[in-house]
């Protein structure tokens, strides 16, 4: 993220627009949200496993639908 200074003749709105775009691009807000609350490592692993199970189930359901269509 690099907003050093205002360009010559640039309005405040366009400066803020550039700043917001650079913040979105650098993914700062997601990093701040992740660090907002402490999550124990065991809880983090558990959530990761649940997400992986859900993703795998969706993949298998999709594959079974493709097989049924043939």
N, C-alpha and C positions, 0 to 999 in steps of 0.2 A: 504494500500500500504506500503510494507516494503522492502526496498532495503537498507540494512545497510552498507555492504561493499563487496568488491570484494573477490570472493573465490580464494583460492590458485591455481595458474596456469590458471585462467580464462582469456579469451581474452576480449578485450574491446567490440567486437561485441556481444558476448554472454551476457555480462553485460548489454548492451543496450537492447538486446532482452528481458531479464528478466525485465528490467525497463519498457519497452513498454507494456509487458503483464500485469504487475501490475497496470499500469495506466489504461489500458482497463478494467481490472477486477474491479477496484474501481470506474469506470464511472466518472472520473474527467473531461474529455473533454466535456461530455454532460452537466455537471453542469456549466462549464465555458461558453459554448455556450448559455445556457439558461439565464445567467446573463449578457451577452454581451450588450443587449439593454433592456431598461426598457419597460415593457408592462403594461399599465394601467389595474387594476383589471377588469374593465368593458369589456375591449377588450379581456382579457384572458377568461372571462366567455363566451363571444360571440363565440370565437374560439372553446372553449370546446363544446358548444351547436352544432355548425356546424359539428364538428367531430362526435359527437354522432348521429346527424341526418343522416350523410353519412353512418355510421356504421350500423344504424338501417335499412336504405333503402337497403343496400347490403344484410343484413340478410333476410329481407322480400323477396327480389328478389330471393335469394337462396332457400328459403322455397317454393316460388311459382313454381320454376323450379322442385323441388322435387315432388310437388303435380301433376304437369303435366306429369311427367314420369310414374306415377302409373297407 
